[in-house]
Amino acid sequence: MKLFTTSIFILFLGVLTTFSQHSISGKIVDDQNISLPFANIVLYKIGEEANPKGTVSNDKGEFTFDKIASGNYKMQFSMLGFKTQNIDEFTLNENKIFNISLKEESQTLNEVVIKSKRPIIRQTAEKLIVDLENSEMINTNLQDVMRKVPGVLVTNNGISIAGNSGVRILINGKTTEYMDVDTLLRDFPADNIAKIEVVEQPGAEYEASGSGAIINIILKKNVKLGTHGSANTWVGEDQGFEWGSGFSIASYKNKLNWQTSIGYSQPTFREDLFLVRTVGNETYDQVTKEPYDPDNFRISGSMDYYLNDKNSIGIGASLNTRNSTRIASSETIISDENSVNTIFSENSFNRERKNYSINPYYEYKSETDRLLVDFNYIDFVNDNTNTLYDVAGSTIPFTDRKYIQNGNYNIKTYSLDYTRTFSDNLKVSAGSRFADVATDNDLESLIDENGNFNLVEEESSQFLIDETIFALYSKVNAKFGDWSFSGGLRYEDSNTDGTSIFMKDGSLTTEILKRPIQKLFPSASISRKMTDVLGASLSYSYRIRRPSYSSLNAFQTFLDPYSAGEGNPNLTPSYTNNYQFNLTYEGQPFFTVGYSKTDDTIFQLIKQDNETAQIRQQVVNVENNANWNFRLFAPVNFTDGLEGYTGIIVTNNDYQSSTFNIDLNKWNLIWFLQASYELPWDINLELSGNYGTGALEDQIEVDWFAELDFSFGKNFLDNTLKANLGFNKMLNRGFVGTIDYGNGTASVHSNGSRQNIQLRFTYSFGDKFGKKKSGRNTNRDEENRINDDN
């Protein structure tokens, strides 16, 4: 009987305990009454604080604690970027509802971040990675950052890597919105760059197009909670006074992330060309000086919305304009043993360019899976008018000419990328892409007849391109102990129709050239950690380089009375096999050997007509091109405060063509130095320089060259204000070389304006809190092929 009574009493207590359990729920919002997902809620029972209960608010900012026993409790609500709120002791004897409003935090997190003056550099089998995320370098623009990448040379002639100037620049895996490298290097701010990847052996996920390396600029993915931004301005002296200014602002609150930026610049520079050549028994001594002062304007914006913790959608848009009005002045002295004649001419350029793009996307991302569906549309308009006319003082007259060329480029790309991570040692990815391209270039050639410009129908034409490219790819990344492997296969099916419309023998003629291509493009790399500090890797890739759209038209335009450029509708793509071996020390580049073999390489051919004394530049296919390169790198850190890299690059370029009677081969050596040194008063000195014994730039054999740049930088106002004073091209020999036409030779000296000085200020404002945001990585070769550097 006693046992029965005791059992009934225990059961009764259990029922009472069950009925005395309650729930605590509520909703968390900010001071704008917007729901806060992923907020942390901690429930403490008084006297048992060592065993709290915790939960996280859902997508609607709601939370719930179920089956909580009666008693005395306290609660804490917190979220990154907001002030923590506490609820002091309360008694729970019934269901409770707490609706909480969190206020934004304005103070900086007390976190420890290790900073360095020099970026972290890592070499893998596929690419060289320069990590700028935690560096404190005080940079001016992208050009200064590029000079800090080992093996990358920034000279008057553009960017080159291991003697190869066919470099493509991407931003977050996508073609840059700028259409010329000069503007990109000068105007793109460095503050938001997280990493730079130099991809010499692109995997299957990249476009198969391009024989040179890819430079992928990855912007910072740390989105700061709240609102933050920066403003910058710079002034300088080059060919004249130059200046620029920009402003950017971004905001992340709850599920919505948006950012926008705007900028304007007016740089000044000059391109000089000195050309001395022989035609029969005559000497042609030509000097052309072409100043530039373009107006560049850009505005862009993007918005990301997080549907939940795995799904997001977004859209980005941009507009870029570049207007350039300039006059190139030429003087040509023609002399022989008996006479001297002079032609003075000017070429007036009026060029207006505008491109806008829109890029919506959808992304799914979990711990193991990532799916990205992406669409990009770009519309590019390039309208050019140039007038070539005589100037008083010429002893040989010529007829004035005018060219009106209007170009429209319309590109649509659709892509789908999927990645599955099975473990830390195995990842598989696959994807598909479709591009639809339509271009329309129209050239009107006019000649001066009695003071009026009249159309020359035989020299005028229209060129249309209709192109589609469909691609599929798959790739696997795997690790086996000290071994790492990456292999992929890409299939591309493209159809390019080039339509030329022109007058021939008095009648309108239409010619269509079709070029279908179906090919597989394999890529693979393998690496091994040999010791604690030494590693080795071997990689291979097969690539295609399609001609730029502008080079395919048959237009002929005169730059001065004796020189002109013309297109080539018969151009075909070139195919390259790339091989590379790397040795690394502590994960950083140490020694590299590369070899590439290209069939039908795209080549800038310069030829001379001895009857008319005219020279023409045309892009052609040269049957064979081989390139060897050897690179050796070493850190520069032999004293406190000094950090950087130095090294040598030895290359051999070889071009062979029986069609164009080309037999060119040249070895050259380049030494480079990139270093920073901390001066007194926390002033940072950055220096870069190079010296080369020569180079082979297509048909031009370049003599030795050298360049030196340095800058001084300092932070103010708790690192919110950065100031930089840069001195560029302080030592600059320029581009000096010789050309062998086959029926004559020429000496050439091409040089931009000399010393350039720039003073730049950047001010950052807003919250300091960071939240990780995934980045998208797509690339579109069609935009690169617009290739119109005006």
Steps between C-alpha positions, in 0.01 A plus 500: 500500500784736586673421168180568308451835674859600429462413130181700469671799665798486259266471200302796628815709536602406145163612367530825693849550364379440145224747535740755655718515181462813291630663179691821441467656153525833328637700211817705456506814285727800452415863570334519156269211598672271246534135600845380606576141397786299656499696827628311805267445800633346823274392791653468849326341803589686815742291702584277200673749275765245404243307291316755288270429208551674165329548167517717188223710345360372172462685168211702644691595814288262713626266773351242740607306812266203566439293816667736744430422863364761736761704681703818497691584180692772315565543124757655269446611135798573276595535134814609322476874434235566767510584869438205729173520696431318829176414680564486870350239731138406434272224630371246251166353609320537170586537129701814434540718189793743463515730197844659494638795302880506463688821432794520261844496658734785406813388679773288350527131589784419736657245270861419430588513131857435397602754237805518279641753259549231236228279352508124552612325183425134423579292193280206400515279193232707323564853620697752703289655778580842650290546814444867588220445754708566811773717354540866590653610174414856412431467128382752250337290231499160332817584309695527825357171627590319178862609540513303825414169334818295441571456130235747380647797312304822446669709231408750230403208280249364752512194726718200426571172678807295410539689174136448397288814469173323413366548854127500578371690804191381689329641809336237718537259209321731258634718223568850623247766415780715364587447139861617510781400732634855549176622658467188712851529643476875566146523638423177684542560877714255692328523841233239426729237345522183711710279271665493163527166324745453213357196322750369248337157473124570504279210600191376319275745684665790313437589140734300275586819313832678532860395451633722780446508874183612677521761776194459720441787743287383793327772696461479877216274613474639852178696490487744791179512693326833492606767255856572397686648206795697377582810301817559303651772290830541321689762304810462290726624226585304186446654159312769689287536811292190569250409769235256605253432779278218618247409766361166614248399765367163612250376755421163654198463721323173564439329167572793273842601379552784252788708375561770243797698372561790268818647358639749253854548374686708248852360463757645263772315315670491163613239251803590288614302196834551326542290185790503256478267199641457152301469179732434210760778514279730708487544876171569676546664841162517676408657836148472642389646832155415632378656827209349696263660749188277499198552724413178682177452693378188676207412724405159628279338758395160627245353737493159669201359685536194724179298481633284783836368617540289182329691221571847364418708196658816373554739216778732390518775241764738372551784254838616366568781256821627345519805275826592334571789269862538398730598213800293399767706325738340250807616314658285229831599340572322171858528381742352249838611371350786299189631680315542826121525527275534802139408567322651799166342592255481785249231586202624700330227708155522652410178680198428714463171680226377730428162651242388746433160648245324719567180692226317699579172677368229731721306744443198723772420750520244778784331683554257211324643194514821300286587199528826309271606216626815334398725209695792363405752234737762363443766238805684370494796260819631342464797263817642343567782259850593391609753241844493339596834350793695361676772702660809352869461423491166321702477180305192384122543495253224576122469501315538830301198615232428759386172657175451689483165677207400719507175694234323704562187706221301668597205722276267702643220714318236702691279742435228756769376741468222759756388759472206742746470788513141618779559753806712563678272253247475217302762307321462167362780285313523171329767298362629176511826314339654193601828336317689227694781330393750235727778373449768235790713373441757228782697335448802275810614314489857367740704289534875464388620158499876454451568870226243555536148638333251268437131564736251333275197461778262398684565829187493720352182642294341773606197703262287710576214738248247624658257747380237744716302740371204701724343764491214751766428760581272791784510749625304800732612782646230723766457769685182593738558788775729371360483145241735347332455163276718286366390165226623269354474155317773310301460180421802283276514194514839328364638176625835370352661188681807368310702242673765286283744300689720252500643149684302236512601133211739558264247660419421864665175602443279803754241612442264792782308666388217732727352764360209705721358778439192716789414731595347834734697728668294774689641799677330789744569780671293766701619799687344789634626827857366495623628838369732770606800291545373143223416253474421129222507241448420134210632293360493145222682314373516143363839392337679208546867414226644284567822303368824643180614332657824377790317330264291284358788296664593170516874570803706398570826681796734461683626807709741291565534124741203497373258766170319548337209675269241350293209624505138392171309466697181425652482847461163670531409870834382635551197725757477778642215708636636830733313736638629831714370786522682834721468805376677813669585828265528798214519250643804320636513143865404468576351157280457190552347157234553234459393139222576253446398138244693294366411155369778274595763758338843461780739400530873427659511154655822371570516128630765262401572139811635332300639206269720709737529800207410726522272804204294615434322828276196484424209732583167335542133592861385532539123478723433802594674823696350789582660835740385772518688829706449815426695818691525827361695799642598838365702793653837588508518880865533598433784744223598741213685335587382147270258321459406138609283212770492237567260219603433143295381205668342198285446191538378145244587233499335159272578203509299177289558186566400140188690390630838620872416486540543877792348690535674838674370811624691804622429853467770763545552873297723731596591856235648725473634854188570705552613857358708784684658791364662813652843547485712818163650601321190363558606140500207261732508198407272211733449207488298180743483214610277216772465241477286187761407243236509227186327376315384192166679462357319200701638204685767701831405657521719809831620642574526874248681719474620860246659734489629858197601710467584868247648740463622859190421705368573847184439701323768703196531728512146641562355151183649354696739278772374266733726308737395223749693289610299198782558252463286188734446206784686671742297291341391177688416183187399318449276201799506262543240228529401136258358244597277209234522228676252277538769231642762735578583860390767744607628839214578735479688830162499671461669835229638723544827680776500753486568874160483665418628850175427684369597843207290621278514810254232610262545793302205640194534720233287662472187713788261553323170548548221249273227376602242243328519166551248225642622172406399148754387245410506133701613200396614156753499221272675248533833680879468491487454125346844447860608559466862400767705676415855398 
